[in-house]
């Protein structure tokens, strides 16, 4: 892997990536100055839609590696027609200490992780031996610039989209010490309003990252998500809202999530999955990521594709069962054109790749060439 440079440089800090990135082919795309990727457009116009917006191909990069408008603009130029601006907050929020990314090596022959398996608690090997098909740790803590910084940059990111391309803003609420549940709900609504002010045509609300320091997921509380999305919708009106979900093992809980959101008219889609939480260890069985509270990390990439496909198929089945109209964005382990098609076959209306795209800047072009 030494001859390839991911557009997010895992050997540098988050702050260095934010200030100096992107790298590799994405950096070259910015130098070209040719605007949006010509390979993404056709004489017939857009071929699909994403939450009502026309897109050339419903494929792109989810929240995570696209840190600012330079990253999202480069993604557009490399043919990713959906570029998600990394999750923003109502206030500046620091990143977990470096390193944030390690290569993860599950024991299974195909490199997959199974939700609920003993391996997730016993320990999964993590090191700096990056090899494809790639799986990595995702231990950032959802850092964010202040609105004074990200709002004007998000506006620039939206304007840089070419024909048939859409900037997808991601946001979440921030739970501070001593904050009441009502204040937590209000912070989501405030952040959504700040995103709306940038001219966003749609947005994704992240419910799939641990509440800071508690290793609990907001999406495991469907009723609270329902209350939050009602408050958010009051702020954003008709702007389509998608909710990002982690893996939810219970069909009843997943159906309750749909009924509590789509069923109330507050949510127009779900994006799933984010990561699978695992205890990460080095070759000696010690904690792989340094620092208190970092014995576990979300794992993304090849290891979680099976879980992502399972969530998409189960959501599609619930959609049919309830007769509700909502979109499904499939995420997790997409490293090839075949993976893109597998998600579409499972019921996804759109597909995104973070880790796979980081290690293969040509992934969007490959998928378009395969169709």
Residue frames as qw, qx, qy, qz and C-alpha x, y, z in Angstrom:
[[0.000, 0.884, 0.468, 0.000, 0.00, 0.00, 0.00],
 [0.431, -0.562, 0.032, 0.706, 3.05, 2.27, 0.19],
 [0.264, 0.063, 0.498, 0.824, 2.63, 3.35, -3.43],
 [0.125, -0.645, -0.582, -0.479, -0.85, 4.77, -2.86],
 [0.107, 0.002, -0.384, 0.917, -1.79, 7.92, -1.02],
 [0.060, -0.652, -0.755, 0.041, -5.34, 8.09, 0.40],
 [0.080, 0.683, 0.193, 0.700, -6.99, 11.51, 0.03],
 [0.532, -0.789, 0.126, -0.281, -7.24, 11.60, 3.83],
 [0.497, 0.483, -0.649, 0.314, -3.68, 10.96, 5.07],
 [0.808, -0.511, -0.272, -0.113, -4.00, 8.60, 8.05],
 [0.733, -0.043, -0.283, 0.617, -0.39, 9.29, 9.04],
 [0.106, 0.321, -0.109, 0.935, -1.22, 12.95, 9.74],
 [0.061, 0.309, 0.669, -0.673, -3.40, 14.49, 12.42],
 [0.207, 0.722, 0.660, 0.029, -6.98, 15.49, 11.77],
 [0.047, -0.885, -0.068, 0.459, -5.94, 19.15, 12.08],
 [0.233, -0.439, 0.589, 0.637, -3.19, 18.73, 9.49],
 [0.273, 0.328, 0.831, 0.356, -5.58, 17.02, 7.12],
 [0.115, 0.843, 0.487, -0.195, -8.11, 19.82, 7.57],
 [0.076, -0.853, 0.140, 0.497, -5.53, 22.53, 6.84],
 [0.115, -0.539, 0.668, 0.500, -3.43, 20.81, 4.16],
 [0.404, 0.156, 0.888, 0.156, -5.63, 18.16, 2.54],
 [0.968, -0.021, 0.228, -0.104, -6.84, 16.52, 0.49],
 [0.282, -0.585, 0.689, 0.322, -3.92, 14.44, -0.77],
 [0.497, 0.054, 0.831, 0.244, -3.16, 12.07, -3.61],
 [0.201, 0.372, 0.699, 0.577, -5.48, 12.02, -6.62],
 [0.088, -0.855, -0.504, 0.080, -7.91, 14.38, -4.89],
 [0.290, -0.709, 0.096, 0.636, -5.17, 17.00, -4.60],
 [0.283, -0.060, 0.628, 0.723, -4.40, 16.59, -8.29],
 [0.105, 0.641, 0.718, 0.251, -8.09, 17.03, -9.13],
 [0.145, -0.885, -0.259, 0.358, -8.08, 20.42, -7.40],
 [0.328, -0.483, 0.373, 0.721, -5.02, 21.50, -9.38],
 [0.359, 0.311, 0.724, 0.499, -6.71, 20.73, -12.69],
 [0.110, 0.380, 0.139, -0.908, -9.21, 23.54, -12.26],
 [0.121, -0.080, -0.752, -0.643, -11.60, 21.94, -14.70],
 [0.574, -0.142, 0.074, -0.803, -14.69, 22.11, -12.53],
 [0.801, -0.086, 0.452, -0.383, -17.01, 19.15, -12.09],
 [0.417, -0.198, 0.848, 0.259, -16.11, 15.75, -13.45],
 [0.457, 0.326, -0.388, -0.731, -17.14, 15.51, -17.09],
 [0.253, 0.048, -0.954, -0.155, -17.49, 11.73, -16.86],
 [0.113, 0.273, 0.799, -0.524, -20.40, 12.17, -14.50],
 [0.421, 0.488, 0.165, -0.747, -22.68, 13.92, -16.96],
 [0.412, 0.227, 0.807, 0.357, -24.53, 12.71, -20.03],
 [0.079, -0.079, -0.382, -0.917, -26.27, 14.41, -22.91],
 [0.389, -0.469, -0.719, -0.334, -29.51, 12.94, -21.63],
 [0.344, -0.649, 0.161, -0.659, -29.23, 14.76, -18.29],
 [0.310, -0.392, 0.738, -0.454, -29.41, 13.34, -14.80],
 [0.492, 0.028, -0.831, -0.258, -30.20, 9.64, -14.54],
 [0.500, -0.405, -0.740, 0.197, -31.47, 9.42, -10.97],
 [0.240, -0.777, 0.009, -0.582, -32.47, 11.45, -7.91],
 [0.483, -0.085, -0.674, 0.553, -31.31, 11.73, -4.31],
 [0.100, -0.552, -0.574, 0.597, -33.98, 13.03, -1.93],
 [0.321, 0.841, 0.389, -0.195, -35.54, 14.84, -4.86],
 [0.001, 0.824, -0.352, -0.445, -32.32, 16.28, -6.29],
 [0.867, 0.486, -0.089, -0.062, -31.18, 15.10, -9.76],
 [0.433, -0.646, 0.594, 0.205, -27.91, 13.16, -9.80],
 [0.478, 0.513, -0.628, -0.338, -25.92, 11.50, -12.55],
 [0.668, -0.020, -0.743, 0.045, -25.34, 8.38, -10.46],
 [0.599, -0.707, -0.001, -0.377, -26.67, 7.93, -6.90],
 [0.883, -0.125, -0.227, 0.390, -23.20, 7.19, -5.54],
 [0.101, 0.853, -0.214, 0.466, -20.86, 9.20, -3.38],
 [0.457, 0.160, -0.645, 0.591, -19.01, 9.60, -0.09],
 [0.489, -0.721, -0.480, -0.109, -20.77, 9.70, 3.31],
 [0.278, -0.911, 0.171, -0.254, -19.98, 11.81, 6.36],
 [0.880, -0.372, 0.116, 0.272, -16.44, 11.35, 7.60],
 [0.704, -0.125, 0.245, 0.654, -13.50, 11.89, 5.27],
 [0.291, 0.618, 0.299, 0.666, -14.62, 15.05, 3.41],
 [0.420, -0.415, -0.448, 0.671, -13.49, 17.62, 5.97],
 [0.045, 0.647, 0.106, -0.754, -14.22, 20.86, 4.12],
 [0.598, 0.704, 0.105, -0.368, -15.02, 22.38, 0.73],
 [0.157, 0.641, -0.694, -0.288, -11.63, 21.43, -0.75],
 [0.287, -0.089, 0.953, -0.036, -12.35, 17.77, -0.04],
 [0.542, 0.495, 0.602, -0.315, -15.94, 17.89, -1.33],
 [0.431, 0.769, -0.194, -0.430, -14.95, 19.80, -4.47],
 [0.027, 0.482, -0.848, -0.220, -12.23, 17.25, -5.21],
 [0.433, 0.144, 0.873, -0.170, -14.77, 14.45, -4.69],
 [0.566, 0.671, 0.254, -0.406, -17.08, 16.04, -7.26],
 [0.321, 0.742, -0.479, -0.342, -14.22, 16.33, -9.73],
 [0.083, -0.309, 0.945, 0.066, -13.36, 12.66, -9.22],
 [0.425, -0.091, -0.723, -0.537, -16.90, 11.67, -10.21],
 [0.157, -0.330, -0.844, 0.393, -18.51, 11.18, -6.81],
 [0.111, -0.499, -0.428, -0.745, -21.89, 12.80, -7.48],
 [0.576, -0.749, -0.243, -0.217, -22.92, 12.80, -3.81],
 [0.479, 0.305, -0.481, 0.668, -20.39, 14.44, -1.49],
 [0.552, -0.729, -0.402, -0.052, -21.22, 14.60, 2.22],
 [0.094, 0.712, -0.341, 0.607, -19.74, 17.49, 4.18],
 [0.455, -0.018, -0.782, 0.425, -18.32, 16.10, 7.43],
 [0.402, -0.687, -0.605, -0.014, -20.75, 16.28, 10.36],
 [0.130, 0.446, -0.187, 0.866, -21.00, 19.77, 11.86],
 [0.365, -0.514, -0.682, 0.371, -22.13, 20.95, 15.28],
 [0.089, -0.931, -0.289, -0.203, -23.53, 24.13, 16.83],
 [0.333, -0.895, 0.294, 0.050, -20.14, 24.81, 18.43],
 [0.405, 0.625, -0.665, 0.051, -16.48, 23.98, 17.88],
 [0.916, -0.309, 0.195, -0.165, -15.62, 20.46, 19.00],
 [0.078, -0.700, 0.697, 0.137, -12.16, 18.93, 19.31],
 [0.809, 0.264, -0.490, -0.189, -10.92, 15.72, 17.75],
 [0.918, -0.382, 0.088, 0.068, -9.77, 12.63, 19.62],
 [0.292, -0.743, 0.519, 0.306, -5.96, 12.44, 19.95],
 [0.647, 0.547, -0.494, -0.193, -3.86, 11.10, 17.08],
 [0.081, 0.040, -0.759, -0.645, -3.83, 8.39, 15.81],
 [0.595, 0.177, 0.255, -0.741, -7.45, 8.15, 14.73],
 [0.860, 0.352, -0.180, -0.324, -7.12, 5.53, 12.01],
 [0.324, -0.435, 0.837, 0.079, -5.52, 2.09, 12.23],
 [0.543, 0.155, -0.700, -0.437, -5.84, -0.89, 9.92],
 [0.663, -0.202, 0.512, -0.507, -8.21, -3.49, 11.40],
 [0.366, 0.286, -0.850, -0.248, -7.83, -7.23, 10.81],
 [0.806, -0.171, 0.223, -0.522, -10.83, -9.41, 11.77],
 [0.438, -0.321, 0.839, 0.025, -10.19, -13.14, 12.20],
 [0.767, 0.399, 0.443, -0.237, -12.73, -14.32, 9.60],
 [0.636, 0.065, 0.558, 0.529, -11.48, -15.55, 6.24],
 [0.305, 0.686, 0.442, 0.490, -13.32, -12.81, 4.37],
 [0.284, 0.126, -0.212, 0.926, -12.32, -10.08, 6.84],
 [0.352, -0.572, -0.360, -0.647, -15.87, -9.46, 8.04],
 [0.039, -0.074, 0.684, -0.724, -17.19, -8.57, 11.48],
 [0.345, -0.450, -0.763, -0.310, -20.51, -9.91, 12.72],
 [0.315, -0.524, 0.154, -0.776, -22.67, -7.69, 14.95],
 [0.798, -0.426, 0.115, -0.410, -23.03, -9.23, 18.40],
 [0.884, 0.177, -0.398, 0.170, -20.12, -11.64, 17.98],
 [0.747, -0.601, -0.062, 0.279, -17.71, -12.39, 20.84],
 [0.674, 0.207, 0.086, 0.703, -14.78, -11.11, 18.77],
 [0.047, 0.790, 0.141, 0.595, -16.04, -7.54, 19.12],
 [0.547, -0.798, 0.086, -0.237, -15.54, -7.69, 22.90],
 [0.909, -0.262, 0.112, 0.306, -12.55, -10.01, 23.02],
 [0.228, -0.734, 0.326, 0.550, -10.45, -7.82, 20.75],
 [0.763, 0.599, 0.206, 0.129, -9.72, -7.28, 17.06],
 [0.660, -0.213, 0.183, 0.697, -6.15, -6.75, 15.85],
 [0.268, 0.952, 0.143, 0.036, -5.38, -3.17, 14.77],
 [0.637, -0.369, 0.237, 0.634, -2.05, -1.91, 13.43],
 [0.169, 0.750, -0.193, -0.610, -0.51, 0.18, 10.64],
 [0.286, -0.102, 0.851, 0.428, -0.43, -2.66, 8.09],
 [0.532, 0.491, 0.155, -0.672, -2.91, -1.25, 5.56],
 [0.118, -0.110, 0.885, 0.438, -3.93, -3.76, 2.91],
 [0.587, 0.122, -0.161, -0.784, -6.90, -4.24, 0.63],
 [0.190, -0.706, -0.430, -0.530, -9.73, -4.99, 0.98],
 [0.208, 0.308, -0.431, 0.823, -9.36, -2.29, 3.59],
 [0.507, -0.717, -0.465, -0.111, -10.93, -2.05, 7.05],
 [0.314, 0.370, -0.338, 0.806, -9.99, 0.72, 9.47],
 [0.256, -0.524, -0.613, 0.533, -10.76, 2.26, 12.85],
 [0.016, 0.669, 0.290, 0.684, -12.82, 5.43, 12.98],
 [0.535, -0.567, -0.458, 0.427, -11.86, 7.14, 16.23],
 [0.248, 0.432, 0.088, 0.863, -12.33, 10.86, 15.76],
 [0.143, -0.439, -0.608, 0.646, -15.07, 11.83, 18.20],
 [0.210, 0.776, 0.535, 0.259, -16.98, 13.87, 15.57],
 [0.332, -0.379, -0.060, 0.862, -14.87, 17.04, 15.59],
 [0.261, 0.807, 0.479, 0.226, -16.35, 20.25, 14.21],
 [0.271, 0.199, -0.027, 0.941, -15.28, 23.76, 13.40],
 [0.118, 0.453, 0.477, -0.744, -17.36, 26.61, 14.81],
 [0.445, 0.701, 0.558, -0.014, -20.34, 27.76, 12.72],
 [0.071, 0.900, -0.142, -0.405, -18.44, 30.94, 11.88],
 [0.160, -0.490, 0.748, 0.418, -15.97, 28.73, 10.01],
 [0.328, 0.116, 0.915, 0.201, -18.11, 25.93, 8.61],
 [0.412, 0.694, 0.480, -0.344, -21.11, 27.95, 7.42],
 [0.312, 0.792, -0.262, -0.455, -19.26, 30.00, 4.75],
 [0.097, -0.395, 0.870, 0.279, -17.21, 26.95, 3.79],
 [0.422, 0.303, 0.849, -0.095, -20.35, 24.83, 3.41],
 [0.438, 0.770, 0.166, -0.433, -21.84, 27.51, 1.15],
 [0.156, 0.676, -0.603, -0.394, -18.73, 27.27, -1.04],
 [0.273, -0.113, 0.952, 0.080, -19.01, 23.48, -1.06],
 [0.500, 0.538, 0.616, -0.284, -22.64, 23.64, -2.20],
 [0.378, 0.818, -0.096, -0.424, -21.77, 26.05, -5.02],
 [0.052, -0.562, 0.758, 0.326, -18.94, 23.82, -6.27],
 [0.618, 0.177, 0.762, -0.077, -21.27, 20.96, -7.21],
 [0.047, 0.198, -0.622, -0.756, -21.48, 20.37, -10.95],
 [0.667, 0.041, -0.258, -0.698, -24.52, 19.36, -13.01],
 [0.868, -0.083, -0.448, -0.197, -26.09, 16.24, -11.55],
 [0.538, 0.077, -0.632, 0.552, -24.10, 16.55, -8.31],
 [0.480, -0.757, -0.223, -0.383, -25.29, 17.32, -4.77],
 [0.170, 0.385, -0.636, 0.647, -23.55, 18.49, -1.62],
 [0.674, -0.479, -0.535, -0.171, -25.01, 16.59, 1.34],
 [0.073, -0.597, 0.473, -0.644, -24.55, 18.39, 4.70],
 [0.678, -0.291, -0.668, 0.101, -24.35, 16.22, 7.81],
 [0.155, -0.579, 0.317, -0.734, -25.06, 17.51, 11.31],
 [0.598, -0.340, -0.717, 0.118, -25.69, 16.33, 14.85],
 [0.429, -0.844, -0.041, -0.319, -26.61, 17.64, 18.26],
 [0.426, 0.399, -0.613, 0.533, -24.00, 18.03, 20.98],
 [0.701, -0.612, -0.359, -0.080, -24.56, 16.72, 24.48],
 [0.203, 0.581, -0.457, 0.642, -22.76, 18.82, 27.09],
 [0.355, -0.156, -0.792, 0.471, -22.38, 18.03, 30.77],
 [0.065, 0.340, 0.524, -0.778, -25.48, 19.03, 32.73],
 [0.303, 0.069, -0.407, -0.859, -27.60, 19.43, 29.60],
 [0.598, 0.181, 0.591, -0.510, -31.25, 18.39, 29.88],
 [0.477, 0.262, 0.792, 0.276, -32.95, 16.24, 27.28],
 [0.301, 0.871, 0.373, -0.109, -34.93, 19.24, 26.08],
 [0.070, -0.860, 0.324, 0.388, -31.73, 21.24, 25.65],
 [0.433, -0.214, 0.787, 0.383, -30.19, 18.32, 23.76],
 [0.447, 0.582, 0.667, 0.127, -33.18, 18.24, 21.41],
 [0.139, 0.954, 0.114, -0.239, -33.00, 22.02, 20.96],
 [0.283, -0.645, 0.523, 0.480, -29.32, 21.81, 20.03],
 [0.478, 0.190, 0.775, 0.367, -30.17, 19.50, 17.13],
 [0.289, 0.827, 0.481, 0.025, -32.77, 22.00, 15.91],
 [0.111, -0.907, 0.155, 0.375, -30.33, 24.90, 16.24],
 [0.391, -0.377, 0.675, 0.499, -27.67, 23.07, 14.25],
 [0.440, 0.453, 0.730, 0.262, -30.18, 22.15, 11.55],
 [0.161, 0.944, 0.244, -0.155, -31.15, 25.82, 11.26],
 [0.238, -0.749, 0.415, 0.459, -27.49, 26.77, 10.86],
 [0.441, -0.007, 0.782, 0.441, -27.18, 24.22, 8.05],
 [0.345, 0.728, 0.590, 0.050, -30.33, 25.54, 6.40],
 [0.017, -0.923, 0.007, 0.385, -28.83, 29.04, 6.38],
 [0.355, -0.425, 0.613, 0.563, -26.07, 27.82, 4.03],
 [0.539, 0.421, -0.317, -0.657, -28.60, 27.13, 1.27],
 [0.188, -0.149, 0.970, 0.032, -28.61, 23.36, 1.76],
 [0.569, 0.035, -0.446, -0.690, -31.14, 21.51, -0.40],
 [0.882, -0.254, -0.364, -0.157, -31.24, 18.49, 1.95],
 [0.076, -0.662, 0.630, -0.399, -29.43, 17.26, 5.04],
 [0.770, -0.088, -0.631, 0.040, -28.49, 14.17, 7.03],
 [0.466, -0.708, 0.299, -0.439, -28.77, 13.98, 10.82],
 [0.490, 0.308, -0.789, 0.208, -26.18, 11.75, 12.46],
 [0.727, -0.492, 0.153, -0.454, -27.59, 9.52, 15.20],
 [0.976, 0.077, -0.201, 0.038, -24.97, 6.79, 14.86],
 [0.442, 0.473, -0.522, 0.555, -21.96, 8.03, 16.80],
 [0.532, -0.399, -0.650, 0.368, -21.56, 7.37, 20.55],
 [0.252, -0.931, -0.110, -0.240, -22.81, 10.08, 22.86],
 [0.328, 0.712, -0.478, 0.396, -19.51, 11.56, 23.92],
 [0.025, -0.454, 0.755, -0.473, -17.77, 9.31, 26.40],
 [0.668, -0.098, 0.480, -0.560, -20.78, 7.05, 27.05],
 [0.014, -0.170, 0.933, 0.316, -20.46, 4.58, 24.15],
 [0.383, 0.478, 0.735, -0.292, -24.22, 4.77, 23.61],
 [0.142, 0.146, 0.586, 0.785, -25.91, 5.49, 20.31],
 [0.351, 0.213, 0.184, -0.893, -28.75, 7.93, 19.85],
 [0.554, 0.120, -0.551, -0.613, -30.25, 5.69, 17.17],
 [0.328, -0.114, -0.926, 0.145, -30.82, 3.00, 19.81],
 [0.086, 0.427, 0.596, -0.675, -33.51, 5.29, 21.26],
 [0.154, 0.392, 0.676, 0.605, -36.09, 5.53, 18.43],
 [0.141, -0.832, -0.536, 0.024, -38.60, 7.54, 20.44],
 [0.318, -0.719, 0.023, 0.618, -36.02, 10.21, 21.27],
 [0.291, -0.045, 0.572, 0.766, -34.97, 10.33, 17.60],
 [0.050, 0.642, 0.695, 0.320, -38.62, 10.85, 16.77],
 [0.223, -0.878, -0.299, 0.300, -38.86, 13.82, 19.14],
 [0.370, -0.499, 0.288, 0.729, -35.64, 15.29, 17.79],
 [0.254, 0.188, 0.663, 0.679, -36.70, 15.00, 14.15],
 [0.015, -0.811, -0.578, -0.087, -39.97, 16.76, 14.94],
 [0.273, -0.835, -0.043, 0.477, -38.03, 19.69, 16.39],
 [0.378, -0.254, 0.520, 0.722, -35.62, 19.67, 13.45],
 [0.226, 0.475, 0.718, 0.456, -38.45, 19.65, 10.91],
 [0.078, -0.897, -0.391, 0.192, -39.98, 22.71, 12.56],
 [0.277, -0.710, 0.238, 0.602, -36.74, 24.53, 11.75],
 [0.227, -0.264, 0.682, 0.643, -36.07, 23.27, 8.22],
 [0.584, 0.419, 0.075, -0.691, -39.60, 22.96, 6.81],
 [0.886, 0.390, 0.061, -0.242, -39.78, 21.19, 3.47],
 [0.227, 0.681, -0.695, -0.039, -36.03, 20.50, 3.20],
 [0.916, -0.030, -0.381, -0.126, -35.67, 16.68, 3.00],
 [0.354, -0.668, 0.587, -0.288, -34.14, 15.06, 6.09],
 [0.838, 0.131, -0.529, -0.004, -32.27, 11.76, 6.16],
 [0.618, -0.678, 0.337, -0.213, -31.20, 10.04, 9.39],
 [0.472, 0.493, -0.725, 0.094, -27.88, 8.16, 9.66],
 [0.868, -0.381, 0.099, -0.301, -28.21, 4.87, 11.55],
 [0.099, -0.491, 0.864, -0.049, -25.80, 2.39, 13.05],
 [0.424, -0.047, -0.878, -0.217, -26.56, -1.33, 13.00],
 [0.558, -0.218, 0.346, -0.722, -29.82, -2.03, 14.86],
 [0.030, 0.138, -0.988, -0.061, -30.15, -5.77, 15.58],
 [0.278, 0.360, 0.798, -0.395, -33.82, -5.82, 16.54],
 [0.059, 0.377, 0.669, 0.637, -36.42, -5.73, 13.77],
 [0.224, -0.784, -0.576, 0.061, -38.94, -4.36, 16.27],
 [0.333, -0.665, -0.050, 0.667, -36.61, -1.49, 17.21],
 [0.229, -0.070, 0.511, 0.826, -35.89, -0.74, 13.57],
 [0.050, -0.576, -0.704, -0.413, -39.60, -0.69, 12.75],
 [0.289, -0.802, -0.406, 0.329, -40.21, 1.59, 15.73],
 [0.319, -0.397, 0.204, 0.836, -37.54, 3.94, 14.33],
 [0.077, 0.232, 0.641, 0.728, -39.39, 4.08, 11.01],
 [0.207, -0.704, -0.664, -0.147, -42.80, 4.57, 12.63],
 [0.375, -0.719, -0.279, 0.515, -41.44, 7.29, 14.97],
 [0.214, -0.458, 0.283, 0.815, -39.94, 9.33, 12.12],
 [0.057, -0.052, -0.699, -0.711, -41.21, 8.54, 8.63],
 [0.154, -0.520, -0.839, -0.043, -44.57, 7.63, 10.14],
 [0.138, -0.761, -0.375, 0.510, -44.84, 11.15, 11.56],
 [0.471, 0.825, 0.230, 0.211, -43.73, 12.80, 8.31],
 [0.280, -0.915, 0.212, 0.201, -40.47, 14.14, 9.74],
 [0.394, -0.487, 0.687, 0.368, -37.93, 11.95, 7.90],
 [0.703, 0.564, -0.137, -0.412, -37.58, 11.18, 4.20],
 [0.806, 0.389, -0.442, 0.053, -34.81, 8.62, 4.32],
 [0.753, -0.598, 0.267, 0.065, -32.24, 6.59, 6.24],
 [0.487, 0.678, -0.543, 0.090, -28.51, 6.18, 5.64],
 [0.773, -0.458, 0.403, -0.175, -27.00, 3.00, 7.07],
 [0.677, -0.666, -0.246, 0.193, -24.65, 1.81, 8.43],
 [0.029, -0.947, 0.304, -0.103, -21.95, 3.94, 10.03],
 [0.245, 0.514, -0.798, 0.196, -19.54, 1.63, 11.86],
 [0.851, -0.336, -0.396, -0.080, -19.49, -1.46, 14.09],
 [0.302, -0.807, 0.406, -0.305, -18.05, -0.88, 17.55],
 [0.934, 0.029, -0.321, 0.157, -15.18, -3.20, 18.51],
 [0.581, -0.746, 0.261, 0.194, -12.44, -3.51, 21.11],
 [0.673, 0.679, -0.254, 0.148, -9.18, -2.90, 19.25],
 [0.734, -0.592, 0.279, 0.183, -5.92, -4.47, 20.41],
 [0.250, 0.757, -0.576, -0.180, -2.31, -4.54, 19.23],
 [0.709, 0.269, -0.649, -0.058, -0.30, -7.70, 18.54],
 [0.227, 0.170, -0.800, 0.529, 0.35, -8.09, 22.30],
 [0.319, -0.550, -0.771, -0.041, -3.33, -7.81, 23.21],
 [0.212, -0.408, -0.338, 0.821, -2.99, -4.29, 24.61],
 [0.276, 0.820, 0.369, -0.339, -5.26, -1.33, 23.83],
 [0.635, 0.320, 0.371, 0.597, -4.42, -0.25, 20.28],
 [0.111, 0.763, 0.173, 0.613, -5.59, 3.38, 20.41],
 [0.395, -0.010, -0.525, 0.754, -3.97, 5.47, 23.16],
 [0.199, -0.268, 0.111, -0.936, -5.96, 7.32, 25.81],
 [0.241, 0.168, 0.792, -0.535, -8.74, 6.82, 28.29],
 [0.561, 0.477, 0.395, -0.550, -12.09, 5.74, 26.87],
 [0.499, 0.602, -0.424, -0.458, -10.57, 4.61, 23.56],
 [0.421, -0.212, 0.882, 0.013, -10.41, 0.87, 24.14],
 [0.522, 0.475, 0.708, 0.045, -13.24, 0.59, 21.61],
 [0.061, 0.406, -0.305, -0.859, -13.63, 2.23, 18.23],
 [0.742, 0.504, 0.215, -0.386, -16.02, 2.16, 15.34],
 [0.441, -0.199, 0.733, 0.478, -14.74, -0.06, 12.53],
 [0.589, 0.652, 0.104, -0.466, -15.56, 0.74, 8.92],
 [0.177, 0.546, -0.715, -0.398, -14.64, -0.57, 5.49],
 [0.508, 0.146, -0.788, -0.316, -14.69, -4.10, 4.13],
 [0.096, -0.003, -0.908, 0.408, -15.42, -5.63, 7.56],
 [0.290, 0.306, 0.561, -0.713, -18.91, -4.15, 7.83],
 [0.305, 0.117, -0.549, -0.769, -20.33, -4.74, 4.34],
 [0.293, -0.252, -0.915, -0.113, -22.39, -7.76, 5.41],
 [0.102, -0.496, -0.632, 0.586, -23.97, -5.82, 8.27],
 [0.146, 0.359, -0.098, -0.917, -24.66, -2.86, 6.00],
 [0.324, -0.016, -0.736, -0.594, -26.37, -5.01, 3.39],
 [0.240, -0.367, -0.882, 0.172, -28.42, -6.69, 6.12],
 [0.009, 0.478, 0.404, -0.780, -29.64, -3.34, 7.48],
 [0.247, 0.250, -0.361, -0.864, -30.59, -2.11, 4.01],
 [0.326, -0.141, -0.863, -0.360, -32.53, -5.30, 3.21],
 [0.192, -0.446, -0.788, 0.378, -34.38, -5.15, 6.54],
 [0.095, 0.433, 0.149, -0.884, -35.25, -1.48, 6.05],
 [0.293, 0.111, -0.592, -0.742, -36.51, -2.25, 2.55],
 [0.287, -0.289, -0.910, -0.076, -38.70, -5.03, 3.96],
 [0.080, -0.508, -0.576, 0.635, -40.14, -2.68, 6.60],
 [0.156, 0.304, -0.205, -0.917, -40.77, -0.07, 3.91],
 [0.350, -0.077, -0.760, -0.542, -42.80, -2.59, 1.93],
 [0.262, -0.358, -0.864, 0.237, -44.58, -3.95, 5.02],
 [0.055, -0.547, -0.445, 0.707, -45.70, -0.52, 6.23],
 [0.370, 0.702, 0.514, 0.324, -46.34, 0.94, 2.79],
 [0.202, -0.889, -0.034, 0.409, -44.31, 4.05, 3.67],
 [0.637, 0.702, 0.027, 0.317, -42.34, 6.13, 1.19],
 [0.344, -0.874, 0.298, 0.173, -38.75, 6.74, 2.25],
 [0.637, 0.648, -0.412, 0.065, -35.33, 6.44, 0.65],
 [0.870, -0.429, 0.166, 0.175, -32.51, 4.15, 1.75],
 [0.325, 0.829, -0.450, 0.070, -28.85, 5.12, 1.38],
 [0.978, -0.159, -0.072, 0.116, -26.60, 2.07, 1.67],
 [0.104, 0.838, -0.481, 0.237, -23.21, 2.53, 3.33],
 [0.688, -0.511, 0.503, -0.110, -20.55, 0.15, 4.57],
 [0.648, -0.236, 0.683, 0.242, -17.73, -1.74, 2.89],
 [0.688, 0.697, 0.194, -0.060, -18.26, -0.59, -0.69],
 [0.392, -0.616, 0.494, 0.473, -14.87, -1.17, -2.31],
 [0.233, -0.048, 0.793, 0.560, -15.89, -2.31, -5.82],
 [0.416, 0.019, -0.356, -0.836, -18.58, -1.88, -8.50],
 [0.489, -0.207, -0.834, -0.147, -20.00, -5.25, -7.42],
 [0.210, -0.311, -0.672, 0.639, -20.51, -3.90, -3.90],
 [0.234, 0.165, -0.018, -0.958, -22.40, -0.91, -5.27],
 [0.523, -0.049, -0.605, -0.599, -24.70, -3.22, -7.22],
 [0.395, -0.218, -0.865, 0.218, -25.19, -5.50, -4.21],
 [0.010, 0.291, 0.479, -0.828, -26.52, -2.57, -2.19],
 [0.411, 0.133, -0.253, -0.866, -28.85, -1.53, -5.00],
 [0.514, -0.084, -0.802, -0.292, -30.10, -5.11, -5.26],
 [0.275, -0.240, -0.798, 0.479, -30.72, -5.15, -1.49],
 [0.076, -0.803, -0.591, -0.021, -33.05, -2.16, -1.80],
 [0.324, -0.537, -0.050, 0.777, -30.79, 0.89, -1.55],
 [0.405, 0.867, 0.291, -0.015, -31.87, 3.91, -3.61],
 [0.284, 0.872, -0.341, 0.206, -28.36, 5.35, -3.33],
 [0.920, -0.181, -0.147, 0.317, -24.96, 4.10, -2.16],
 [0.019, 0.935, -0.307, 0.177, -21.92, 5.71, -0.54],
 [0.903, -0.012, -0.226, 0.364, -18.35, 4.65, 0.24],
 [0.252, -0.944, 0.213, -0.031, -15.97, 6.27, 2.72],
 [0.610, -0.519, 0.556, 0.223, -13.10, 3.86, 3.39],
 [0.744, 0.297, 0.520, 0.297, -13.25, 2.30, -0.07],
 [0.364, 0.898, 0.135, 0.207, -13.15, 5.74, -1.69],
 [0.329, -0.879, 0.328, 0.110, -10.25, 6.85, 0.51],
 [0.575, -0.368, 0.668, 0.295, -8.18, 3.94, -0.77],
 [0.435, 0.265, 0.703, 0.496, -9.46, 4.07, -4.36],
 [0.097, 0.499, 0.063, -0.859, -10.02, 7.58, -5.68],
 [0.238, 0.159, -0.649, -0.705, -11.16, 6.08, -9.00],
 [0.207, 0.213, 0.925, -0.239, -14.01, 4.11, -7.43],
 [0.440, 0.589, 0.322, -0.596, -16.77, 6.34, -8.82],
 [0.365, 0.563, -0.512, -0.536, -15.28, 6.18, -12.31],
 [0.013, 0.153, -0.984, -0.093, -15.03, 2.38, -12.05],
 [0.331, 0.383, 0.769, -0.391, -18.68, 2.07, -11.05],
 [0.453, 0.651, 0.027, -0.608, -19.81, 4.33, -13.89],
 [0.252, 0.487, -0.729, -0.409, -17.68, 2.37, -16.37],
 [0.123, -0.017, 0.989, -0.077, -19.23, -0.91, -15.20],
 [0.449, 0.433, 0.539, -0.566, -22.79, 0.15, -15.90]]
